Amino acid sequence: MTKQRKVPMRKCVVTGEQLPKGELVRVVKNKEGELFVDSTGKKNGRGAYLQLKKEVIDRAKKTNVLRKHLQVDIPEEIYESLYKLV
């Protein structure tokens, strides 16, 4: 009998949905204040999870939800790299 592994769940900061971690992308702010998109989900720092859908990224940009979660201004490059992943 094989043991079933628990799927780590994370909450999308835009939609509020609980989803498997693999379906989300993480935007991270590290201790130095650098911002980057973490596709591995393993980098150190404060992270906010987003669904990889164009409309979710649009909404995140419009409502400034990432800025509220990470307490830092989000440069345009972050959104551009998120769009590239979609």
PDB file of N, CA, C and O in Angstrom:
ATOM      1  N   MET A   1       0.842  -1.181   0.000  1.00  0.00           N
ATOM      2  CA  MET A   1       0.000   0.000   0.000  1.00  0.00           C
ATOM      3  C   MET A   1       0.891   1.250   0.000  1.00  0.00           C
ATOM      4  O   MET A   1       1.743   1.415   0.873  1.00  0.00           O
ATOM      5  N   THR A   2       0.681   2.124  -0.992  1.00  0.00           N
ATOM      6  CA  THR A   2       1.495   3.339  -1.056  1.00  0.00           C
ATOM      7  C   THR A   2       0.833   4.458  -0.268  1.00  0.00           C
ATOM      8  O   THR A   2      -0.383   4.643  -0.285  1.00  0.00           O
ATOM      9  N   LYS A   3       1.685   5.186   0.414  1.00  0.00           N
ATOM     10  CA  LYS A   3       1.192   6.296   1.218  1.00  0.00           C
ATOM     11  C   LYS A   3       0.947   7.505   0.315  1.00  0.00           C
ATOM     12  O   LYS A   3       1.811   7.884  -0.476  1.00  0.00           O
ATOM     13  N   GLN A   4      -0.232   8.100   0.438  1.00  0.00           N
ATOM     14  CA  GLN A   4      -0.523   9.281  -0.377  1.00  0.00           C
ATOM     15  C   GLN A   4       0.132  10.499   0.238  1.00  0.00           C
ATOM     16  O   GLN A   4       0.024  10.744   1.440  1.00  0.00           O
ATOM     17  N   ARG A   5       0.820  11.268  -0.614  1.00  0.00           N
ATOM     18  CA  ARG A   5       1.482  12.472  -0.123  1.00  0.00           C
ATOM     19  C   ARG A   5       0.477  13.613  -0.067  1.00  0.00           C
ATOM     20  O   ARG A   5      -0.393  13.738  -0.928  1.00  0.00           O
ATOM     21  N   LYS A   6       0.612  14.429   0.947  1.00  0.00           N
ATOM     22  CA  LYS A   6      -0.259  15.585   1.099  1.00  0.00           C
ATOM     23  C   LYS A   6       0.192  16.656   0.108  1.00  0.00           C
ATOM     24  O   LYS A   6       1.374  16.993   0.040  1.00  0.00           O
ATOM     25  N   VAL A   7      -0.755  17.184  -0.655  1.00  0.00           N
ATOM     26  CA  VAL A   7      -0.436  18.223  -1.627  1.00  0.00           C
ATOM     27  C   VAL A   7      -0.432  19.566  -0.896  1.00  0.00           C
ATOM     28  O   VAL A   7      -1.437  19.950  -0.298  1.00  0.00           O
ATOM     29  N   PRO A   8       0.717  20.295  -0.943  1.00  0.00           N
ATOM     30  CA  PRO A   8       0.732  21.590  -0.258  1.00  0.00           C
ATOM     31  C   PRO A   8      -0.209  22.577  -0.948  1.00  0.00           C
ATOM     32  O   PRO A   8      -0.148  22.763  -2.163  1.00  0.00           O
ATOM     33  N   MET A   9      -1.076  23.201  -0.159  1.00  0.00           N
ATOM     34  CA  MET A   9      -2.039  24.154  -0.705  1.00  0.00           C
ATOM     35  C   MET A   9      -1.600  25.571  -0.334  1.00  0.00           C
ATOM     36  O   MET A   9      -1.063  25.805   0.749  1.00  0.00           O
ATOM     37  N   ARG A  10      -1.837  26.504  -1.247  1.00  0.00           N
ATOM     38  CA  ARG A  10      -1.537  27.911  -1.001  1.00  0.00           C
ATOM     39  C   ARG A  10      -2.721  28.743  -1.468  1.00  0.00           C
ATOM     40  O   ARG A  10      -3.522  28.301  -2.292  1.00  0.00           O
ATOM     41  N   LYS A  11      -2.822  29.964  -0.925  1.00  0.00           N
ATOM     42  CA  LYS A  11      -3.942  30.833  -1.252  1.00  0.00           C
ATOM     43  C   LYS A  11      -3.495  31.908  -2.237  1.00  0.00           C
ATOM     44  O   LYS A  11      -2.496  32.590  -2.010  1.00  0.00           O
ATOM     45  N   CYS A  12      -4.236  32.054  -3.325  1.00  0.00           N
ATOM     46  CA  CYS A  12      -3.972  33.109  -4.304  1.00  0.00           C
ATOM     47  C   CYS A  12      -4.364  34.443  -3.676  1.00  0.00           C
ATOM     48  O   CYS A  12      -5.479  34.585  -3.175  1.00  0.00           O
ATOM     49  N   VAL A  13      -3.455  35.426  -3.699  1.00  0.00           N
ATOM     50  CA  VAL A  13      -3.724  36.708  -3.039  1.00  0.00           C
ATOM     51  C   VAL A  13      -4.774  37.530  -3.783  1.00  0.00           C
ATOM     52  O   VAL A  13      -5.342  38.467  -3.223  1.00  0.00           O
ATOM     53  N   VAL A  14      -5.032  37.179  -5.048  1.00  0.00           N
ATOM     54  CA  VAL A  14      -6.016  37.927  -5.834  1.00  0.00           C
ATOM     55  C   VAL A  14      -7.408  37.321  -5.690  1.00  0.00           C
ATOM     56  O   VAL A  14      -8.361  38.018  -5.344  1.00  0.00           O
ATOM     57  N   THR A  15      -7.523  36.003  -5.959  1.00  0.00           N
ATOM     58  CA  THR A  15      -8.840  35.367  -5.965  1.00  0.00           C
ATOM     59  C   THR A  15      -9.246  34.844  -4.593  1.00  0.00           C
ATOM     60  O   THR A  15     -10.433  34.655  -4.327  1.00  0.00           O
ATOM     61  N   GLY A  16      -8.260  34.608  -3.710  1.00  0.00           N
ATOM     62  CA  GLY A  16      -8.563  34.071  -2.394  1.00  0.00           C
ATOM     63  C   GLY A  16      -8.817  32.570  -2.402  1.00  0.00           C
ATOM     64  O   GLY A  16      -9.211  32.000  -1.385  1.00  0.00           O
ATOM     65  N   GLU A  17      -8.590  31.922  -3.555  1.00  0.00           N
ATOM     66  CA  GLU A  17      -8.814  30.473  -3.670  1.00  0.00           C
ATOM     67  C   GLU A  17      -7.639  29.691  -3.102  1.00  0.00           C
ATOM     68  O   GLU A  17      -6.484  30.090  -3.257  1.00  0.00           O
ATOM     69  N   GLN A  18      -7.937  28.575  -2.444  1.00  0.00           N
ATOM     70  CA  GLN A  18      -6.905  27.635  -2.009  1.00  0.00           C
ATOM     71  C   GLN A  18      -6.621  26.708  -3.185  1.00  0.00           C
ATOM     72  O   GLN A  18      -7.525  26.031  -3.675  1.00  0.00           O
ATOM     73  N   LEU A  19      -5.384  26.674  -3.635  1.00  0.00           N
ATOM     74  CA  LEU A  19      -5.008  25.848  -4.781  1.00  0.00           C
ATOM     75  C   LEU A  19      -3.723  25.097  -4.486  1.00  0.00           C
ATOM     76  O   LEU A  19      -2.948  25.504  -3.621  1.00  0.00           O
ATOM     77  N   PRO A  20      -3.488  23.986  -5.211  1.00  0.00           N
ATOM     78  CA  PRO A  20      -2.196  23.298  -5.050  1.00  0.00           C
ATOM     79  C   PRO A  20      -1.051  24.249  -5.394  1.00  0.00           C
ATOM     80  O   PRO A  20      -1.132  25.016  -6.354  1.00  0.00           O
ATOM     81  N   LYS A  21       0.016  24.188  -4.595  1.00  0.00           N
ATOM     82  CA  LYS A  21       1.149  25.092  -4.751  1.00  0.00           C
ATOM     83  C   LYS A  21       1.704  25.110  -6.180  1.00  0.00           C
ATOM     84  O   LYS A  21       2.161  26.147  -6.661  1.00  0.00           O
ATOM     85  N   GLY A  22       1.662  23.961  -6.851  1.00  0.00           N
ATOM     86  CA  GLY A  22       2.193  23.857  -8.210  1.00  0.00           C
ATOM     87  C   GLY A  22       1.439  24.665  -9.249  1.00  0.00           C
ATOM     88  O   GLY A  22       1.987  24.976 -10.306  1.00  0.00           O
ATOM     89  N   GLU A  23       0.182  25.012  -8.961  1.00  0.00           N
ATOM     90  CA  GLU A  23      -0.622  25.786  -9.915  1.00  0.00           C
ATOM     91  C   GLU A  23      -0.433  27.286  -9.752  1.00  0.00           C
ATOM     92  O   GLU A  23      -0.974  28.077 -10.525  1.00  0.00           O
ATOM     93  N   LEU A  24       0.344  27.674  -8.733  1.00  0.00           N
ATOM     94  CA  LEU A  24       0.534  29.092  -8.451  1.00  0.00           C
ATOM     95  C   LEU A  24       1.979  29.493  -8.692  1.00  0.00           C
ATOM     96  O   LEU A  24       2.874  28.647  -8.706  1.00  0.00           O
ATOM     97  N   VAL A  25       2.201  30.784  -8.881  1.00  0.00           N
ATOM     98  CA  VAL A  25       3.557  31.316  -8.996  1.00  0.00           C
ATOM     99  C   VAL A  25       3.757  32.266  -7.823  1.00  0.00           C
ATOM    100  O   VAL A  25       2.810  32.910  -7.372  1.00  0.00           O
ATOM    101  N   ARG A  26       4.984  32.353  -7.334  1.00  0.00           N
ATOM    102  CA  ARG A  26       5.265  33.135  -6.129  1.00  0.00           C
ATOM    103  C   ARG A  26       6.101  34.353  -6.484  1.00  0.00           C
ATOM    104  O   ARG A  26       7.107  34.253  -7.187  1.00  0.00           O
ATOM    105  N   VAL A  27       5.669  35.503  -5.986  1.00  0.00           N
ATOM    106  CA  VAL A  27       6.465  36.725  -6.100  1.00  0.00           C
ATOM    107  C   VAL A  27       7.094  36.943  -4.727  1.00  0.00           C
ATOM    108  O   VAL A  27       6.394  36.952  -3.715  1.00  0.00           O
ATOM    109  N   VAL A  28       8.420  37.119  -4.694  1.00  0.00           N
ATOM    110  CA  VAL A  28       9.160  37.140  -3.432  1.00  0.00           C
ATOM    111  C   VAL A  28       9.877  38.464  -3.224  1.00  0.00           C
ATOM    112  O   VAL A  28      10.435  39.040  -4.158  1.00  0.00           O
ATOM    113  N   LYS A  29       9.851  38.939  -1.969  1.00  0.00           N
ATOM    114  CA  LYS A  29      10.696  40.055  -1.550  1.00  0.00           C
ATOM    115  C   LYS A  29      11.657  39.503  -0.509  1.00  0.00           C
ATOM    116  O   LYS A  29      11.230  39.016   0.538  1.00  0.00           O
ATOM    117  N   ASN A  30      12.970  39.578  -0.797  1.00  0.00           N
ATOM    118  CA  ASN A  30      13.938  39.034   0.166  1.00  0.00           C
ATOM    119  C   ASN A  30      14.371  40.100   1.168  1.00  0.00           C
ATOM    120  O   ASN A  30      13.902  41.236   1.117  1.00  0.00           O
ATOM    121  N   LYS A  31      15.274  39.725   2.083  1.00  0.00           N
ATOM    122  CA  LYS A  31      15.707  40.642   3.146  1.00  0.00           C
ATOM    123  C   LYS A  31      16.360  41.911   2.608  1.00  0.00           C
ATOM    124  O   LYS A  31      16.298  42.959   3.251  1.00  0.00           O
ATOM    125  N   GLU A  32      16.981  41.826   1.441  1.00  0.00           N
ATOM    126  CA  GLU A  32      17.643  42.991   0.841  1.00  0.00           C
ATOM    127  C   GLU A  32      16.627  43.905   0.159  1.00  0.00           C
ATOM    128  O   GLU A  32      16.986  44.975  -0.333  1.00  0.00           O
ATOM    129  N   GLY A  33      15.354  43.484   0.127  1.00  0.00           N
ATOM    130  CA  GLY A  33      14.317  44.296  -0.510  1.00  0.00           C
ATOM    131  C   GLY A  33      14.199  44.057  -2.002  1.00  0.00           C
ATOM    132  O   GLY A  33      13.475  44.774  -2.693  1.00  0.00           O
ATOM    133  N   GLU A  34      14.916  43.039  -2.513  1.00  0.00           N
ATOM    134  CA  GLU A  34      14.834  42.724  -3.943  1.00  0.00           C
ATOM    135  C   GLU A  34      13.538  41.960  -4.220  1.00  0.00           C
ATOM    136  O   GLU A  34      13.101  41.141  -3.412  1.00  0.00           O
ATOM    137  N   LEU A  35      12.942  42.237  -5.361  1.00  0.00           N
ATOM    138  CA  LEU A  35      11.714  41.562  -5.783  1.00  0.00           C
ATOM    139  C   LEU A  35      12.009  40.677  -6.977  1.00  0.00           C
ATOM    140  O   LEU A  35      12.740  41.072  -7.885  1.00  0.00           O
ATOM    141  N   PHE A  36      11.441  39.481  -6.978  1.00  0.00           N
ATOM    142  CA  PHE A  36      11.586  38.618  -8.145  1.00  0.00           C
ATOM    143  C   PHE A  36      10.488  37.581  -8.165  1.00  0.00           C
ATOM    144  O   PHE A  36       9.838  37.313  -7.155  1.00  0.00           O
ATOM    145  N   VAL A  37      10.290  36.992  -9.356  1.00  0.00           N
ATOM    146  CA  VAL A  37       9.316  35.920  -9.530  1.00  0.00           C
ATOM    147  C   VAL A  37      10.041  34.611  -9.255  1.00  0.00           C
ATOM    148  O   VAL A  37      11.061  34.319  -9.878  1.00  0.00           O
ATOM    149  N   ASP A  38       9.513  33.823  -8.323  1.00  0.00           N
ATOM    150  CA  ASP A  38      10.127  32.559  -7.915  1.00  0.00           C
ATOM    151  C   ASP A  38       9.286  31.408  -8.455  1.00  0.00           C
ATOM    152  O   ASP A  38       8.260  31.056  -7.872  1.00  0.00           O
ATOM    153  N   SER A  39       9.718  30.828  -9.560  1.00  0.00           N
ATOM    154  CA  SER A  39       8.952  29.728 -10.148  1.00  0.00           C
ATOM    155  C   SER A  39       9.169  28.414  -9.395  1.00  0.00           C
ATOM    156  O   SER A  39       8.358  27.495  -9.510  1.00  0.00           O
ATOM    157  N   THR A  40      10.270  28.316  -8.614  1.00  0.00           N
ATOM    158  CA  THR A  40      10.528  27.086  -7.860  1.00  0.00           C
ATOM    159  C   THR A  40       9.710  27.048  -6.576  1.00  0.00           C
ATOM    160  O   THR A  40       9.389  25.969  -6.079  1.00  0.00           O
ATOM    161  N   GLY A  41       9.366  28.232  -6.027  1.00  0.00           N
ATOM    162  CA  GLY A  41       8.622  28.301  -4.776  1.00  0.00           C
ATOM    163  C   GLY A  41       9.462  27.983  -3.554  1.00  0.00           C
ATOM    164  O   GLY A  41       8.925  27.699  -2.483  1.00  0.00           O
ATOM    165  N   LYS A  42      10.800  28.030  -3.713  1.00  0.00           N
ATOM    166  CA  LYS A  42      11.682  27.635  -2.614  1.00  0.00           C
ATOM    167  C   LYS A  42      12.627  28.734  -2.136  1.00  0.00           C
ATOM    168  O   LYS A  42      13.364  28.534  -1.171  1.00  0.00           O
ATOM    169  N   LYS A  43      12.615  29.882  -2.792  1.00  0.00           N
ATOM    170  CA  LYS A  43      13.559  30.937  -2.429  1.00  0.00           C
ATOM    171  C   LYS A  43      13.166  31.591  -1.107  1.00  0.00           C
ATOM    172  O   LYS A  43      11.993  31.621  -0.734  1.00  0.00           O
ATOM    173  N   ASN A  44      14.174  32.113  -0.406  1.00  0.00           N
ATOM    174  CA  ASN A  44      13.935  32.764   0.886  1.00  0.00           C
ATOM    175  C   ASN A  44      13.283  34.126   0.703  1.00  0.00           C
ATOM    176  O   ASN A  44      13.547  34.836  -0.267  1.00  0.00           O
ATOM    177  N   GLY A  45      12.433  34.471   1.649  1.00  0.00           N
ATOM    178  CA  GLY A  45      11.817  35.792   1.625  1.00  0.00           C
ATOM    179  C   GLY A  45      10.320  35.722   1.794  1.00  0.00           C
ATOM    180  O   GLY A  45       9.736  34.641   1.869  1.00  0.00           O
ATOM    181  N   ARG A  46       9.706  36.888   1.852  1.00  0.00           N
ATOM    182  CA  ARG A  46       8.259  37.008   1.983  1.00  0.00           C
ATOM    183  C   ARG A  46       7.638  36.802   0.617  1.00  0.00           C
ATOM    184  O   ARG A  46       8.019  37.464  -0.348  1.00  0.00           O
ATOM    185  N   GLY A  47       6.689  35.895   0.531  1.00  0.00           N
ATOM    186  CA  GLY A  47       6.109  35.571  -0.764  1.00  0.00           C
ATOM    187  C   GLY A  47       4.615  35.805  -0.833  1.00  0.00           C
ATOM    188  O   GLY A  47       3.906  35.737   0.171  1.00  0.00           O
ATOM    189  N   ALA A  48       4.154  36.081  -2.041  1.00  0.00           N
ATOM    190  CA  ALA A  48       2.728  36.190  -2.319  1.00  0.00           C
ATOM    191  C   ALA A  48       2.442  35.307  -3.530  1.00  0.00           C
ATOM    192  O   ALA A  48       3.147  35.383  -4.537  1.00  0.00           O
ATOM    193  N   TYR A  49       1.412  34.474  -3.436  1.00  0.00           N
ATOM    194  CA  TYR A  49       1.104  33.534  -4.510  1.00  0.00           C
ATOM    195  C   TYR A  49       0.015  34.067  -5.432  1.00  0.00           C
ATOM    196  O   TYR A  49      -0.949  34.693  -4.992  1.00  0.00           O
ATOM    197  N   LEU A  50       0.197  33.799  -6.733  1.00  0.00           N
ATOM    198  CA  LEU A  50      -0.772  34.218  -7.750  1.00  0.00           C
ATOM    199  C   LEU A  50      -1.059  33.060  -8.684  1.00  0.00           C
ATOM    200  O   LEU A  50      -0.188  32.237  -8.966  1.00  0.00           O
ATOM    201  N   GLN A  51      -2.301  33.008  -9.161  1.00  0.00           N
ATOM    202  CA  GLN A  51      -2.630  32.045 -10.208  1.00  0.00           C
ATOM    203  C   GLN A  51      -1.993  32.532 -11.499  1.00  0.00           C
ATOM    204  O   GLN A  51      -1.926  33.735 -11.752  1.00  0.00           O
ATOM    205  N   LEU A  52      -1.526  31.595 -12.312  1.00  0.00           N
ATOM    206  CA  LEU A  52      -0.907  31.970 -13.584  1.00  0.00           C
ATOM    207  C   LEU A  52      -1.964  32.122 -14.668  1.00  0.00           C
ATOM    208  O   LEU A  52      -2.028  31.325 -15.603  1.00  0.00           O
ATOM    209  N   LYS A  53      -2.782  33.141 -14.536  1.00  0.00           N
ATOM    210  CA  LYS A  53      -3.795  33.456 -15.542  1.00  0.00           C
ATOM    211  C   LYS A  53      -3.695  34.939 -15.827  1.00  0.00           C
ATOM    212  O   LYS A  53      -3.484  35.746 -14.922  1.00  0.00           O
ATOM    213  N   LYS A  54      -3.847  35.292 -17.098  1.00  0.00           N
ATOM    214  CA  LYS A  54      -3.701  36.691 -17.502  1.00  0.00           C
ATOM    215  C   LYS A  54      -4.646  37.598 -16.724  1.00  0.00           C
ATOM    216  O   LYS A  54      -4.244  38.667 -16.264  1.00  0.00           O
ATOM    217  N   GLU A  55      -5.914  37.173 -16.576  1.00  0.00           N
ATOM    218  CA  GLU A  55      -6.896  38.037 -15.900  1.00  0.00           C
ATOM    219  C   GLU A  55      -6.576  38.221 -14.414  1.00  0.00           C
ATOM    220  O   GLU A  55      -6.884  39.263 -13.836  1.00  0.00           O
ATOM    221  N   VAL A  56      -5.958  37.209 -13.795  1.00  0.00           N
ATOM    222  CA  VAL A  56      -5.567  37.324 -12.381  1.00  0.00           C
ATOM    223  C   VAL A  56      -4.417  38.315 -12.240  1.00  0.00           C
ATOM    224  O   VAL A  56      -4.404  39.123 -11.312  1.00  0.00           O
ATOM    225  N   ILE A  57      -3.450  38.256 -13.158  1.00  0.00           N
ATOM    226  CA  ILE A  57      -2.320  39.198 -13.123  1.00  0.00           C
ATOM    227  C   ILE A  57      -2.810  40.620 -13.391  1.00  0.00           C
ATOM    228  O   ILE A  57      -2.356  41.572 -12.757  1.00  0.00           O
ATOM    229  N   ASP A  58      -3.753  40.755 -14.349  1.00  0.00           N
ATOM    230  CA  ASP A  58      -4.350  42.071 -14.623  1.00  0.00           C
ATOM    231  C   ASP A  58      -4.985  42.648 -13.362  1.00  0.00           C
ATOM    232  O   ASP A  58      -4.807  43.823 -13.042  1.00  0.00           O
ATOM    233  N   ARG A  59      -5.732  41.799 -12.652  1.00  0.00           N
ATOM    234  CA  ARG A  59      -6.422  42.243 -11.441  1.00  0.00           C
ATOM    235  C   ARG A  59      -5.436  42.599 -10.335  1.00  0.00           C
ATOM    236  O   ARG A  59      -5.643  43.559  -9.593  1.00  0.00           O
ATOM    237  N   ALA A  60      -4.358  41.815 -10.229  1.00  0.00           N
ATOM    238  CA  ALA A  60      -3.327  42.097  -9.225  1.00  0.00           C
ATOM    239  C   ALA A  60      -2.701  43.463  -9.485  1.00  0.00           C
ATOM    240  O   ALA A  60      -2.438  44.230  -8.558  1.00  0.00           O
ATOM    241  N   LYS A  61      -2.469  43.749 -10.764  1.00  0.00           N
ATOM    242  CA  LYS A  61      -1.854  45.008 -11.156  1.00  0.00           C
ATOM    243  C   LYS A  61      -2.796  46.178 -10.859  1.00  0.00           C
ATOM    244  O   LYS A  61      -2.376  47.211 -10.339  1.00  0.00           O
ATOM    245  N   LYS A  62      -4.074  45.998 -11.198  1.00  0.00           N
ATOM    246  CA  LYS A  62      -5.065  47.056 -11.043  1.00  0.00           C
ATOM    247  C   LYS A  62      -5.336  47.382  -9.569  1.00  0.00           C
ATOM    248  O   LYS A  62      -5.486  48.548  -9.205  1.00  0.00           O
ATOM    249  N   THR A  63      -5.397  46.347  -8.725  1.00  0.00           N
ATOM    250  CA  THR A  63      -5.757  46.549  -7.323  1.00  0.00           C
ATOM    251  C   THR A  63      -4.545  46.742  -6.411  1.00  0.00           C
ATOM    252  O   THR A  63      -4.708  46.982  -5.214  1.00  0.00           O
ATOM    253  N   ASN A  64      -3.334  46.642  -6.960  1.00  0.00           N
ATOM    254  CA  ASN A  64      -2.100  46.792  -6.164  1.00  0.00           C
ATOM    255  C   ASN A  64      -2.010  45.794  -5.018  1.00  0.00           C
ATOM    256  O   ASN A  64      -1.429  46.094  -3.975  1.00  0.00           O
ATOM    257  N   VAL A  65      -2.582  44.606  -5.206  1.00  0.00           N
ATOM    258  CA  VAL A  65      -2.632  43.616  -4.124  1.00  0.00           C
ATOM    259  C   VAL A  65      -1.228  43.132  -3.730  1.00  0.00           C
ATOM    260  O   VAL A  65      -0.984  42.839  -2.559  1.00  0.00           O
ATOM    261  N   LEU A  66      -0.312  43.045  -4.689  1.00  0.00           N
ATOM    262  CA  LEU A  66       1.055  42.614  -4.370  1.00  0.00           C
ATOM    263  C   LEU A  66       1.770  43.652  -3.506  1.00  0.00           C
ATOM    264  O   LEU A  66       2.528  43.310  -2.599  1.00  0.00           O
ATOM    265  N   ARG A  67       1.513  44.924  -3.807  1.00  0.00           N
ATOM    266  CA  ARG A  67       2.136  45.990  -3.026  1.00  0.00           C
ATOM    267  C   ARG A  67       1.665  45.925  -1.577  1.00  0.00           C
ATOM    268  O   ARG A  67       2.452  46.137  -0.655  1.00  0.00           O
ATOM    269  N   LYS A  68       0.387  45.632  -1.377  1.00  0.00           N
ATOM    270  CA  LYS A  68      -0.166  45.527  -0.019  1.00  0.00           C
ATOM    271  C   LYS A  68       0.444  44.341   0.726  1.00  0.00           C
ATOM    272  O   LYS A  68       0.766  44.447   1.909  1.00  0.00           O
ATOM    273  N   HIS A  69       0.603  43.207   0.030  1.00  0.00           N
ATOM    274  CA  HIS A  69       1.121  42.000   0.676  1.00  0.00           C
ATOM    275  C   HIS A  69       2.617  42.077   0.969  1.00  0.00           C
ATOM    276  O   HIS A  69       3.072  41.635   2.024  1.00  0.00           O
ATOM    277  N   LEU A  70       3.375  42.637   0.035  1.00  0.00           N
ATOM    278  CA  LEU A  70       4.831  42.641   0.185  1.00  0.00           C
ATOM    279  C   LEU A  70       5.362  43.970   0.728  1.00  0.00           C
ATOM    280  O   LEU A  70       6.559  44.102   0.983  1.00  0.00           O
ATOM    281  N   GLN A  71       4.482  44.947   0.905  1.00  0.00           N
ATOM    282  CA  GLN A  71       4.828  46.272   1.442  1.00  0.00           C
ATOM    283  C   GLN A  71       5.998  46.918   0.716  1.00  0.00           C
ATOM    284  O   GLN A  71       6.931  47.439   1.329  1.00  0.00           O
ATOM    285  N   VAL A  72       5.919  46.869  -0.610  1.00  0.00           N
ATOM    286  CA  VAL A  72       6.953  47.490  -1.440  1.00  0.00           C
ATOM    287  C   VAL A  72       6.324  47.781  -2.808  1.00  0.00           C
ATOM    288  O   VAL A  72       5.424  47.063  -3.244  1.00  0.00           O
ATOM    289  N   ASP A  73       6.799  48.833  -3.481  1.00  0.00           N
ATOM    290  CA  ASP A  73       6.279  49.138  -4.816  1.00  0.00           C
ATOM    291  C   ASP A  73       6.698  48.047  -5.794  1.00  0.00           C
ATOM    292  O   ASP A  73       7.842  47.592  -5.779  1.00  0.00           O
ATOM    293  N   ILE A  74       5.768  47.636  -6.639  1.00  0.00           N
ATOM    294  CA  ILE A  74       6.027  46.551  -7.583  1.00  0.00           C
ATOM    295  C   ILE A  74       6.406  47.152  -8.939  1.00  0.00           C
ATOM    296  O   ILE A  74       5.587  47.818  -9.572  1.00  0.00           O
ATOM    297  N   PRO A  75       7.652  46.918  -9.388  1.00  0.00           N
ATOM    298  CA  PRO A  75       8.042  47.462 -10.698  1.00  0.00           C
ATOM    299  C   PRO A  75       7.346  46.733 -11.847  1.00  0.00           C
ATOM    300  O   PRO A  75       6.933  45.582 -11.712  1.00  0.00           O
ATOM    301  N   GLU A  76       7.227  47.416 -12.962  1.00  0.00           N
ATOM    302  CA  GLU A  76       6.564  46.873 -14.159  1.00  0.00           C
ATOM    303  C   GLU A  76       7.199  45.553 -14.614  1.00  0.00           C
ATOM    304  O   GLU A  76       6.509  44.679 -15.138  1.00  0.00           O
ATOM    305  N   GLU A  77       8.520  45.411 -14.411  1.00  0.00           N
ATOM    306  CA  GLU A  77       9.234  44.193 -14.855  1.00  0.00           C
ATOM    307  C   GLU A  77       8.660  42.929 -14.209  1.00  0.00           C
ATOM    308  O   GLU A  77       8.636  41.870 -14.836  1.00  0.00           O
ATOM    309  N   ILE A  78       8.202  43.036 -12.966  1.00  0.00           N
ATOM    310  CA  ILE A  78       7.632  41.869 -12.276  1.00  0.00           C
ATOM    311  C   ILE A  78       6.386  41.397 -13.020  1.00  0.00           C
ATOM    312  O   ILE A  78       6.219  40.205 -13.277  1.00  0.00           O
ATOM    313  N   TYR A  79       5.512  42.344 -13.365  1.00  0.00           N
ATOM    314  CA  TYR A  79       4.289  41.976 -14.090  1.00  0.00           C
ATOM    315  C   TYR A  79       4.625  41.421 -15.472  1.00  0.00           C
ATOM    316  O   TYR A  79       3.993  40.476 -15.943  1.00  0.00           O
ATOM    317  N   GLU A  80       5.633  42.021 -16.117  1.00  0.00           N
ATOM    318  CA  GLU A  80       6.048  41.535 -17.437  1.00  0.00           C
ATOM    319  C   GLU A  80       6.541  40.099 -17.360  1.00  0.00           C
ATOM    320  O   GLU A  80       6.200  39.286 -18.219  1.00  0.00           O
ATOM    321  N   SER A  81       7.344  39.768 -16.339  1.00  0.00           N
ATOM    322  CA  SER A  81       7.831  38.389 -16.234  1.00  0.00           C
ATOM    323  C   SER A  81       6.697  37.432 -15.871  1.00  0.00           C
ATOM    324  O   SER A  81       6.738  36.262 -16.251  1.00  0.00           O
ATOM    325  N   LEU A  82       5.678  37.911 -15.136  1.00  0.00           N
ATOM    326  CA  LEU A  82       4.502  37.067 -14.865  1.00  0.00           C
ATOM    327  C   LEU A  82       3.732  36.778 -16.150  1.00  0.00           C
ATOM    328  O   LEU A  82       3.304  35.649 -16.390  1.00  0.00           O
ATOM    329  N   TYR A  83       3.560  37.825 -16.982  1.00  0.00           N
ATOM    330  CA  TYR A  83       2.856  37.626 -18.262  1.00  0.00           C
ATOM    331  C   TYR A  83       3.601  36.630 -19.149  1.00  0.00           C
ATOM    332  O   TYR A  83       2.980  35.829 -19.848  1.00  0.00           O
ATOM    333  N   LYS A  84       4.943  36.682 -19.118  1.00  0.00           N
ATOM    334  CA  LYS A  84       5.743  35.761 -19.942  1.00  0.00           C
ATOM    335  C   LYS A  84       5.504  34.302 -19.516  1.00  0.00           C
ATOM    336  O   LYS A  84       5.496  33.400 -20.354  1.00  0.00           O
ATOM    337  N   LEU A  85       5.310  34.079 -18.209  1.00  0.00           N
ATOM    338  CA  LEU A  85       5.072  32.724 -17.712  1.00  0.00           C
ATOM    339  C   LEU A  85       3.701  32.181 -18.149  1.00  0.00           C
ATOM    340  O   LEU A  85       3.528  30.970 -18.286  1.00  0.00           O
ATOM    341  N   VAL A  86       2.734  33.074 -18.364  1.00  0.00           N
ATOM    342  CA  VAL A  86       1.407  32.645 -18.805  1.00  0.00           C
ATOM    343  C   VAL A  86       1.537  32.175 -20.236  1.00  0.00           C
ATOM    344  O   VAL A  86       0.548  31.760 -20.841  1.00  0.00           O
TER     345      VAL A  86
END
